[in-house]
Amino acid sequence: MAWLFILFADVFEVSWPFVLKSSTSFSKWSPLLAVALFTPSAFLLGHAVKQLPAATVYAAFTGIATAGTAIIGMAFFGESANFGRVCCLLLILIGVIGLKLFSGPVG
């Protein structure tokens, strides 16, 4: 269940940079929306830390968010998808999978 909390937290984490980018032209209050999107992430990560080591939760959370943000940027915003960048993103995802396989519960 902790890994689902991390994944759901990443949905909010990946969305806020794009919300912030698209909302800057609306008003000076629109960055508040991006900050509001972080609140569910913090709540979900708090629950994940109860079941997994904090270092594992944080590393998985930031790795998934980094890769997810880059993939969305490449797919929808025309960001570079060169071979080196894609290979580096795959290494991040391999690391997250390794954390899932080799991290035990908080003990």
Summary of the structure (lengths in Angstrom):
residues: 107
radius of gyration: 15.2
end to end distance: 16.2
largest distance: 47.9
contacts: 293
relative contact order: 0.15
helix: 79%
strand: 0%
